[in-house]
Amino acid sequence: MDQENKVANEEGDIECYYGKDMEDRIYSQPLLTKRHNTTSQIAIVGANACPVESLDYEIIENELFKQDWRSRRTIQIFQYVLLKWAFALIIGLGTGLVGIFNNIAVENISGFKLLMTTKLMLEHKYYKAFAALAGCNLALAAAAAALCAYIAPAAAGSGIPEVKAYLNGVDAHSILAPSTLFVKIFGSILCVSAGFVVGKEGPMVHTGACIASLIGQGGSRKYHLTWRWLRYFKNDRDRRDLITCGAAAGVASAFRAPVGGVLFALEEAASWWRSALLWRTFFTTAVVAIVLRAFIQLCSTGTCGLFGEGGLIMYDVSAAKVAYSVPDILAVILLGVIGGIFGSLYNYLVDKVLRTYSIINEKGPAVKILLVVTISLLTSICSYGLPWFATCIPCPIDTTESCPNTDLSGNYKSFQCPPNHYNDLASLFLNTNDDAIRNLLSTSTTKEFHISSLFIFFIAIYCLGVITYGIAIPSGLFIPVILAGAGYGRLIGRLFDPITKLDVGLFALLGAASFLGGTMRMTVSLCVILLELTNDLLLLPLVMLVLLISKTVGDMFNHGVYDQIVKLKGLPYMEAHAEPYMKHLVARDVVSGPLITFSGVEKVGNILHALKTTGHNGFPVIDEPPFADAPELCGLVLRSHLLVLLKGKIFSWDRVLSGDEVVRRISKFDFAKAGSGKGVKLEDLDIKDEEMDMYVDLHPITNTSPYTVVETMSLAKAAVLFRQLGLRHMCVVPKSQGRPPIVGILTRHDFLPEHILGLYPHIRLRK
């Protein structure tokens, strides 16, 4: 590969190569890692997980930072707090409007396609009907795939694993870029309209995070879109809070579930939480709910085309009587066990399919599009072909709906049936995914769907959901899982009908809950989301029970689907708990070397050489005589800060302190992290030969209070501290005096199992 595109990550521990096609290979296929040798490097095979950068959630308490805080007036602090709430408001408005736009677009595009197919079917032009359905699906699928393959490969997939990794402290290339946001919105509309067994709910979480990231960039110097107030947000800590709000807003917009969105961000997405963030997240989702409600009222007058009640997911089952006895509890327990088994199997199959697609997607964008078109054709064949195997059912006499339906949605699709008959499989397949779920959750319609039809539908959706996820389109997992779960839930409800009092529609809801718990392994947030979706608090105990059982059963086999995808993508995600083998190691056992340090007043040439020859992001600064009585750890300086300081050329020929001049000539905001634009790079420096022997004072930009641990601290304890504090570097200091003031630096890489088990391959056997 082109050596000019060689990139080393910020800790210098992982080397990777970023070429023109690397971005495609990061996001449209899984990543497999293996040990390259017993040193601190990891070789990435199958695809490359780089460039991956850790985020600086730690407050850099250097002299410039302290000077800035001392100089801030009360009005500036008020502006900062006010802007946080204003940004939360803008994120809620933006995400809500995008959610409305997505739903209106999907309903109108899908409606046009389905109405055209239905019209041809009524005219008995069956081959033309299939050609129209498959042709529309292929065109929409190819357009979505082209957007992902050529413009923003990072937009493929759900996006929830990437957002989850970002909030854990991992910043992979382009996951929150404006191009990713564009493709996520329009690609999601196209692929959902194309009839794929995917949802727009996962992509909405990613969309909300992208909107929040775009707002929290602090402006753009490149495009002259800067404002003095926005400079306060040019740091990873504030961006993390905004992206947490964006992720919660995405769930609220997708499911019309504001409280569920907050709990989703807390339970699944965020790795760090506090009460102030809870308030702002709740405010953001409340804004989303208001926006959605306002547009639903507006569209109820018919001003949004085919968009109607089916546009936003809301499955009201409150009309059903919720009364249950011992047989009902046993049936619910069975649903939970089945959901856990099917969910873990689903995760296993998705894992295998993603690994297979990784090989296919390496062949280039054209092959990606071909794979998408192939899956689209298979989906169209199943949607149109399987209803031919169903028998026609006479229309119920007591129904309040028209039977058969000839419009976009409804429970009774005519398909090829004679008058006053309907095809139950067509009512599920030849509908939007939202309407199919609504049909499955319909109450007081016990025998609307044959048992055989429900079985065929479940098998088809289960298999299509597995093979669809991983192709180069924005694709959410919620809808396929809800569809499949509701299918087998209603099937079990039909089987238990002689001995149960629960409506089959409620069984479908509990089946969806069990499959969600078995795949995603969430409990509290899913429970609240489902209750907000269905408007039935009386079902709360049963939903809680089925979620707990399905999660427990699923955990016996494998991890949740999002955790598996994070691992497959090669993102160095840190779990909330330490692995058991970490208890047998101490911090100094995994420190990588050699350690590169700087003096408090260092030669320019030495700094430039270290920056050129290593990929380290953090360098310890050691004060030595005459600046200290004995060598002592002054703090930690970041690579990005060194680049800004060297570009400013505040050098001196004498080895003296010059911090006051640095504070006068350079502002704290010159060291602020760049947004989507470019920061200072090594090649931007213009250091002359005579300047190489000059000195520069590092004290003003050195973080004088880095987090440190003693070398004898257990690695398990250090890992928990590292994750909970959101660190990028952790300094390891000696236990005894008379030694160098620092033993080494722990980074995210040093806690990865690949690194630890590469150094100590037999330690896994010790528990």
Steps between C-alpha positions, in 0.01 A plus 500: 500500500594867466743574780390863502164384626645314793332610820593418856245545770545749777660265750743361247393151591306402188627553150262499209480609142235736373465494124236633264275199549569450868195689615280252314672211667457643846127539499350251261658188638606347830851527632704213632801551726787269577837523670783608273771429754553514871574872502247778529385495138179351369467398138158547353394246241187451295462877497660795667353666802705815465522790525355476850566778744431516871317803632624745763219500753744606770527870587849617403596715799797690360595863559305619197185326625537649847562846359188473286280399792641777718419753230141387439233738617160406639329588172729261310419214736130580458543495122668159520218348706233665284662367182488145635124523534465682169694226323279238666198686361650516149592130509143411598352719227740371234459133587123529524477668160724234342282227655187658353668541160612135502154372580321718247749405228479127575121500516464683168767303310381165636139603451552578134676166448241291686201675347641440152554131583150466647343662195675257265398208719134606485530503122642145518829617347704291739831497313487875446420544869811306597709688245377833638565397862843349434600783264418771752677308777811445287522866399460624858745240633764582239470871578543440874797270439666750265474772764662276760765352271622822341417789734498379862579135576478594870122537457448128432343293774315610809742758635418418862826303554704796369314749720542267796874477433531879462335557837742244641793711377569364150489732199514303175534676168194681359240339727348841580599693187250717305523262203407212731197695623387570142528136391346375824186706445443440131646148493268397782198638313596315183578162656188494721288601201669222300328242719812369677445334836671790675385791711576868517519499881870409536601749229295767679722457807806551279328794329429668833862452604622648169275803541630552853860465386448750219346752740770442762797556269536852635480650153734464204798720427528346156158630395515811723207372706636592838350681794683604811258321729535170315867468590405357840383178332825418319573207730404134518319523834230739382468322166448173683210650697341640184535168315338322795205738464496434126491122545210528746320736261540246219320231701229747603448602137493142370264352759317809626640398839669792680553323832614187321755709310652630823518150647647359177782754515557417866481120473651425162678796341678710762801381698497808724203671661413772748185671625550823301526297179181314595309827516626624163434164334147494636445855374627400153265203472210713627567744214498208256165382634349849458628527142363156411163572654472833318571343160271204565218746562593688182514184288168373633332751267641318197766757414783246503394280209469134592650562841250415770473309823728232364788742459625509857515174690225495760330169569207559730397174668327663796159382371588141583401368841807418709408215732729206559516184707754224562484354144560850364808543721633164380446607139684827566791311659513278193506811281793635700697176463427480128596866457833443675580195286390655172673826591835339576473294180419819309813667640710198409371496143546876460859457614565231237327698225700814579824305480394365162401843372839635609666286235248600233513873580879508464455468123385860458192723477360328190488165678333662800224636277463162330459332839233752601312450172514121547353521851237744372394258226482213751288714734264593215462134400413404858259792548314430178547123470423369849140637512418268208540206740238640738134404475236765456297576814139626499467855630373519859144617533544713812804700386485880493762520226445457131575146386688454282712817508593668177691792647852527643459341842254271675456155646331345199690491171315345206806391298375219268193411707138518376262771625428506875819306570846608609855361503648514850863465388458779247363716782838459673745497207341757268492774762752734652684348794318734738159392369601133514584541869172680556313211337681244716422695818136553410268384778164321491601331173592155625466307176600772258826318417537126446754319717680381187515858365648627827761224492598579138515871578719448806749277317519736202548816708750330730716386208464822299589705806820299550623525141397864450696649788858567394442599138594854396181678602389679818313229686350479844445182697199602707233449232619155377517380859157642587349349184642154563421512873142612439463221245593215731329672794169501315567142389541385861191700592303302243637172635415595861161647407295216657655550846595868513309818567750735333422643158720376215598861433647520851685174435647661190619795708655271761665299224653819361621591849655156551688511169622855569627390840663190351690693232579839652517401869338819624227500761392833652518711184329236283226459756422872505528534120252215448259647752519842333445333164196300605334728755420218743645523852299200611738281302804629693552195728491256208735712286747524790483125557551404136792745458679371810460136395606553139806704599605239758463215253679690224794590725564129552603469133660823377512879529247753379491576129641853534788377718582238237498757220726735695749217539473399134571855389822494701401797716693488832194518723562483875243305700367628831649200680851361497578154370572239771860444387580869560490432874821300467695787342615842617527822302872472423453154345334634185679833454639524148839649423728667432380805692574837339514800734575871463667745733302799622711716269586284201693535176285557195694236306433234764126570496485498121693171484263335751195618307641370172617162626206406724125513491468573871235751594610563858851566630600523867680822592781463757642797688870463574762725663523800486118515479454246780714364782463147363330347196124524548192446287375840388206362303392385156506688171290408194629464145237742366609765750867453411419555132322828575786616724764416239302678230494812720884491516534638853862384525804621685873435469534458876351222710277728706135520600293707257148409602381859537581570136314187390191607696515848344549388140278189485139466614350190656265475204793463262540158664131413473424182311416554135151405387436337167771723354872433519716564805872570495696211346867418514547589134357847570804590709779705345792457737831627368830324566630774729183473711557132572752584775273756667294431812128519567327514838238224533368599843211723378346218293575211736211341686637527851238272655482182290335196650766271647498155654773324693671220309376234742130576450313203360427525130133431566472803727694717255271393214186595693650841588609558140153429365298683763711815477500497118878519476733491203821467700572370847848558642658215696735625772752301706421382849843576644725806482837520331361382166390693189182693585285308249492131408284536189162600359191282476275562202183337375706249302676372810169377643396309187490120531709465181784693659484339845455144380775554245740585781367229732336233279438255786337740743149438362508164676522673837170626638 
